[in-house]
Amino acid sequence: MEQPAREPSPTIGELGETATLSRILPRLEPGDAALLGAGDDAAVVAARDGRFVVTTDLMVHGPDFRLAWSRPHDLGWKAAATNLTDVAAMGARPTALVVSIAAPPTTPVSLLEGIADGLRDALAALAPGAGVVGGDLSASSVLTIAVTAFGDLEGRAPVLRSGARPGDVLAHAGARGDAARGLRLLFAEARDAEGEPDAALADAVRARHPHLVGAQLAPSPPVGAGVVAARAGASAMLDVSDGLARDARRLAEASGVGLDFHRTVLGEDPMTALAGAEDHGLLATFPAGVVPPEPFDVIGAVTGDAGRLTLDGAPVDTSGWDPYSGWDGGAG
């Protein structure tokens, strides 16, 4: 039986801000920590011991995503995931997001609805109980998504980058290099003859390599592992978004230590595991004698060579993603 044709989505310019919000907000949940959600000038979110962690991140069409490759649901999911892991890296439990979107007036409202659905589904899967408590809409020539995330420390001290000590164990939770492999596939196989991103080609690549392409466009990082690590006594931790080696260098410099990676646990392609960005795993150190809890894998050790990163004792390249120079680890 032939399916009836869907009515074209009105644009946000045709509907205006109020009507557009009325179609987006019902798709979102405020979460368990919201004492007052969207609707007033500001939300009110509970913080159990009077402290909370806060982080923010931007996704801009062009440097951060391509509409031809990412579905609207992907955009909402990734916008949530990239912020949730920053909260998790502090050892906090994510509680709330504030989301602002700037888009051209010609943008179909269905695109924003898809983003809202992705936000909702990512929160339900990665941070149950967290929700969207507010945000803003504005006009722009370039689609931009800005997310601010909040987290509850639940009475614990935050886990900082500066707490690693020589003799600690270096451990990691999450994928290592999958997002970079997915991006390489998209650049290699999902561009047209002029080199422009192509939606049909991207769908075909995703069908052949769902895990790798999904790792790039809609990652599923181990958000819950942040609280697990904090409870186990992690001495330092950070979100791995710009590449394992590049972010590890930040931890090493903050702590005044060195880090030595073990090649055998980095997989068949250790260079991609070290340089590939956007997996959004968690890198943590644990005191000697503490067994890193699941889902962490021991991938190295903390040394006394301040600021020095090595792979089985040999110096390692700390290239990765830089928004001003692009990913210099090989994705293009």
C-alpha positions as CSV (number, residue, x, y, z in Angstrom):
1,M,0.0,0.0,0.0
2,E,1.4,3.3,-1.0
3,Q,2.3,5.6,1.9
4,P,0.7,9.1,1.8
5,A,3.1,11.9,1.1
6,R,4.3,13.8,4.2
7,E,3.5,17.4,4.4
8,P,6.6,19.6,4.1
9,S,7.9,21.0,7.3
10,P,7.4,24.7,7.8
11,T,10.5,26.7,8.3
12,I,11.4,28.3,11.6
13,G,11.2,31.7,9.8
14,E,7.6,30.9,8.8
15,L,6.6,29.8,12.3
16,G,8.6,32.3,14.4
17,E,10.2,31.6,17.8
18,T,7.2,31.0,20.0
19,A,5.5,28.5,17.7
20,T,8.8,26.8,17.0
21,L,9.5,26.4,20.7
22,S,6.0,25.0,21.2
23,R,6.9,22.2,18.8
24,I,10.3,21.5,20.4
25,L,9.8,21.7,24.2
26,P,7.2,18.9,24.4
27,R,9.8,16.6,22.9
28,L,12.2,17.2,25.9
29,E,12.1,16.1,29.5
30,P,13.4,18.5,32.3
31,G,15.0,15.6,34.3
32,D,14.9,14.6,37.9
33,A,17.1,17.5,39.3
34,A,14.9,20.2,37.8
35,L,13.0,22.1,40.4
36,L,11.8,24.5,37.7
37,G,12.2,23.8,34.0
38,A,11.8,25.8,30.9
39,G,9.2,28.6,30.8
40,D,10.6,31.3,33.1
41,D,13.7,33.5,32.6
42,A,15.9,30.8,34.2
43,A,15.6,27.2,35.4
44,V,16.2,26.0,39.0
45,V,18.2,22.8,39.4
46,A,18.9,21.0,42.6
47,A,22.5,20.6,43.8
48,R,22.7,18.1,46.7
49,D,25.6,19.7,48.6
50,G,25.5,23.2,47.3
51,R,28.1,22.5,44.6
52,F,27.7,21.7,40.9
53,V,30.0,21.3,37.9
54,V,29.3,23.2,34.7
55,T,30.7,22.9,31.2
56,T,29.8,24.2,27.7
57,D,30.5,23.2,24.1
58,L,29.7,24.4,20.6
59,M,28.9,22.5,17.5
60,V,29.1,24.6,14.3
61,H,28.2,23.4,10.8
62,G,31.4,23.1,8.8
63,P,34.2,22.5,11.3
64,D,32.2,20.3,13.7
65,F,29.6,18.5,11.5
66,R,28.2,18.4,8.0
67,L,24.4,18.3,7.5
68,A,24.8,16.0,4.5
69,W,26.4,13.4,6.7
70,S,24.6,13.9,10.1
71,R,21.0,13.3,10.6
72,P,19.2,15.8,12.9
73,H,18.9,13.0,15.5
74,D,22.7,12.5,15.3
75,L,23.3,16.2,16.0
76,G,21.2,16.3,19.1
77,W,22.7,13.0,20.3
78,K,26.3,14.2,19.8
79,A,25.6,17.6,21.3
80,A,24.5,15.9,24.5
81,A,27.2,13.2,24.5
82,T,30.1,15.7,24.1
83,N,29.0,17.7,27.1
84,L,27.9,14.7,29.3
85,T,31.4,13.3,29.2
86,D,32.9,16.6,30.4
87,V,30.7,16.4,33.4
88,A,31.5,12.7,33.9
89,A,35.3,13.5,33.8
90,M,34.9,15.5,36.9
91,G,33.4,12.5,38.7
92,A,29.9,14.1,38.7
93,R,26.5,12.8,37.7
94,P,25.0,14.8,34.9
95,T,21.7,16.5,35.9
96,A,20.7,19.1,33.3
97,L,21.4,20.7,30.0
98,V,20.7,24.2,28.6
99,V,20.6,24.1,24.8
100,S,20.8,27.1,22.4
101,I,20.4,26.8,18.7
102,A,21.1,29.5,16.1
103,A,19.9,28.6,12.6
104,P,19.0,30.2,9.3
105,P,15.3,31.2,9.1
106,T,14.9,28.8,6.1
107,T,15.7,25.8,8.4
108,P,12.8,23.3,8.5
109,V,11.3,23.0,11.9
110,S,11.5,19.2,11.5
111,L,15.3,19.6,11.7
112,L,15.1,21.2,15.1
113,E,12.5,18.6,16.2
114,G,15.0,15.9,15.2
115,I,17.7,17.6,17.2
116,A,15.4,17.7,20.2
117,D,14.7,14.0,19.8
118,G,18.4,13.2,19.7
119,L,19.0,15.2,22.8
120,R,16.2,13.4,24.6
121,D,17.3,9.9,23.5
122,A,21.0,10.5,24.3
123,L,20.1,11.7,27.8
124,A,17.8,8.7,28.4
125,A,20.6,6.3,27.2
126,L,23.7,7.9,28.6
127,A,22.6,9.9,31.6
128,P,19.2,8.6,32.9
129,G,17.5,11.2,35.0
130,A,19.2,14.2,33.4
131,G,17.1,16.6,31.2
132,V,16.9,19.8,29.2
133,V,15.8,22.7,31.4
134,G,16.0,25.6,29.0
135,G,17.9,27.4,26.2
136,D,17.4,29.9,23.4
137,L,16.7,30.2,19.7
138,S,18.3,32.7,17.4
139,A,18.9,33.4,13.7
140,S,22.3,32.8,12.1
141,S,23.6,32.1,8.6
142,V,25.3,28.9,10.0
143,L,23.6,26.2,12.1
144,T,25.1,26.3,15.5
145,I,24.3,24.2,18.6
146,A,25.5,25.4,22.0
147,V,25.0,23.2,25.1
148,T,25.8,23.9,28.7
149,A,25.7,20.9,31.0
150,F,25.5,20.7,34.8
151,G,26.4,17.9,37.1
152,D,26.0,16.9,40.8
153,L,29.1,15.9,42.7
154,E,26.9,14.1,45.3
155,G,29.1,15.1,48.2
156,R,32.4,14.0,46.6
157,A,35.4,16.1,45.8
158,P,35.8,16.7,42.0
159,V,38.3,14.6,40.2
160,L,40.8,17.0,38.6
161,R,43.4,16.6,35.9
162,S,46.1,17.6,38.4
163,G,46.0,14.6,40.8
164,A,48.1,12.0,39.0
165,R,51.2,10.8,40.8
166,P,54.2,8.6,39.7
167,G,53.4,5.0,40.2
168,D,49.7,5.5,39.5
169,V,48.0,3.2,36.9
170,L,46.8,4.8,33.6
171,A,43.4,3.5,32.5
172,H,40.8,4.4,29.8
173,A,37.1,3.7,29.3
174,G,35.5,3.9,25.9
175,A,36.4,3.5,22.2
176,R,39.9,4.3,21.0
177,G,40.1,5.6,17.5
178,D,36.7,4.4,16.2
179,A,35.4,8.0,15.6
180,A,38.5,8.8,13.6
181,R,38.1,5.7,11.5
182,G,34.5,6.6,10.8
183,L,35.5,10.1,9.8
184,R,38.1,8.7,7.4
185,L,35.5,6.6,5.8
186,L,33.2,9.5,5.3
187,F,35.9,11.7,3.8
188,A,37.0,8.8,1.5
189,E,33.6,7.4,0.4
190,A,30.9,10.0,1.1
191,R,31.9,13.0,-1.1
192,D,30.7,13.7,-4.6
193,A,32.8,14.3,-7.6
194,E,33.4,17.9,-6.5
195,G,34.5,16.8,-3.1
196,E,31.4,18.0,-1.3
197,P,29.7,15.8,1.4
198,D,26.9,13.7,-0.1
199,A,24.0,12.4,1.9
200,A,23.2,9.4,-0.2
201,L,26.8,8.3,-0.2
202,A,27.0,8.8,3.6
203,D,23.9,6.6,4.1
204,A,25.6,3.9,2.0
205,V,28.8,4.1,4.1
206,R,26.8,4.0,7.3
207,A,25.0,0.9,6.1
208,R,28.4,-0.8,5.4
209,H,30.1,0.4,8.6
210,P,27.4,1.3,11.1
211,H,29.7,1.1,14.2
212,L,32.5,3.3,12.9
213,V,30.3,5.9,11.2
214,G,28.0,5.9,14.3
215,A,31.1,6.4,16.5
216,Q,31.8,9.6,14.7
217,L,28.3,11.0,14.1
218,A,26.5,9.8,17.3
219,P,29.1,8.5,19.8
220,S,28.0,6.5,22.9
221,P,30.7,7.4,25.5
222,P,30.8,5.7,28.9
223,V,29.2,8.6,30.8
224,G,28.3,6.5,33.9
225,A,32.0,5.5,34.3
226,G,32.9,8.9,35.6
227,V,31.0,8.4,38.9
228,V,32.3,4.8,39.0
229,A,35.9,6.0,38.7
230,A,35.4,8.7,41.4
231,R,33.9,6.2,43.8
232,A,36.9,3.9,43.2
233,G,39.4,6.6,44.1
234,A,40.6,7.9,40.7
235,S,43.4,10.4,41.3
236,A,42.9,12.3,38.0
237,M,40.6,12.1,35.0
238,L,39.6,14.0,31.8
239,D,37.4,13.6,28.8
240,V,39.2,12.4,25.7
241,S,37.8,14.5,22.9
242,D,40.8,15.8,21.0
243,G,42.8,12.6,20.8
244,L,44.1,10.2,23.5
245,A,47.7,11.4,23.3
246,R,46.8,15.1,23.0
247,D,44.5,15.0,26.0
248,A,46.8,12.8,27.9
249,R,49.5,15.5,27.5
250,R,47.1,17.9,29.2
251,L,46.7,15.6,32.2
252,A,50.4,15.0,32.4
253,E,51.2,18.7,32.3
254,A,48.5,19.5,34.9
255,S,49.9,16.8,37.2
256,G,53.6,17.3,36.5
257,V,54.0,13.7,35.6
258,G,54.9,11.6,32.6
259,L,52.7,8.9,31.0
260,D,53.8,5.7,29.3
261,F,51.3,3.9,27.1
262,H,51.4,0.1,26.6
263,R,51.3,-0.7,22.8
264,T,49.8,-4.1,23.2
265,V,46.5,-2.8,24.7
266,L,45.9,-0.1,22.1
267,G,44.8,-2.5,19.4
268,E,46.0,-3.3,15.9
269,D,46.4,0.4,15.0
270,P,47.9,2.1,18.1
271,M,48.7,5.3,16.2
272,T,45.0,5.9,15.4
273,A,44.1,5.0,18.9
274,L,46.4,7.7,20.2
275,A,45.8,10.4,17.6
276,G,42.1,9.8,16.7
277,A,39.7,12.4,18.2
278,E,36.0,12.5,19.2
279,D,35.6,9.1,20.9
280,H,34.8,11.0,24.1
281,G,36.2,8.3,26.3
282,L,37.5,8.9,29.8
283,L,41.2,8.8,30.7
284,A,41.9,8.3,34.4
285,T,44.7,7.5,36.8
286,F,44.3,5.3,39.9
287,P,46.7,4.9,42.8
288,A,49.0,1.9,42.8
289,G,47.1,-1.1,44.4
290,V,43.7,0.1,43.2
291,V,42.2,-2.1,40.4
292,P,40.5,0.2,37.9
293,P,36.8,-0.6,37.9
294,E,34.9,-1.7,34.8
295,P,34.7,-0.4,32.1
296,F,38.2,0.9,32.4
297,D,41.1,-0.9,30.8
298,V,44.7,-0.4,32.0
299,I,46.6,1.2,29.1
300,G,49.8,2.4,30.8
301,A,51.5,3.9,33.8
302,V,52.3,7.2,35.3
303,T,56.0,8.1,35.5
304,G,58.1,10.7,37.1
305,D,59.3,12.2,33.7
306,A,57.2,15.4,33.9
307,G,55.3,16.2,30.7
308,R,56.9,13.3,28.8
309,L,54.5,10.9,26.9
310,T,55.9,7.6,25.7
311,L,54.7,4.4,24.0
312,D,56.6,1.5,25.5
313,G,59.3,4.0,26.5
314,A,59.6,5.7,23.1
315,P,58.4,9.3,22.6
316,V,54.9,9.5,21.2
317,D,53.4,12.1,18.9
318,T,50.7,14.1,20.6
319,S,48.8,15.3,17.5
320,G,45.0,15.4,17.6
321,W,42.1,17.7,16.9
322,D,42.6,21.5,17.0
323,P,39.5,23.5,15.8
324,Y,41.8,26.2,14.3
325,S,44.1,23.9,12.4
326,G,41.9,20.8,11.9
327,W,42.6,17.3,12.9
328,D,46.3,16.7,12.3
329,G,46.1,13.0,13.0
330,G,45.2,12.1,9.4
331,A,41.5,12.5,8.8
332,G,41.8,15.5,6.6
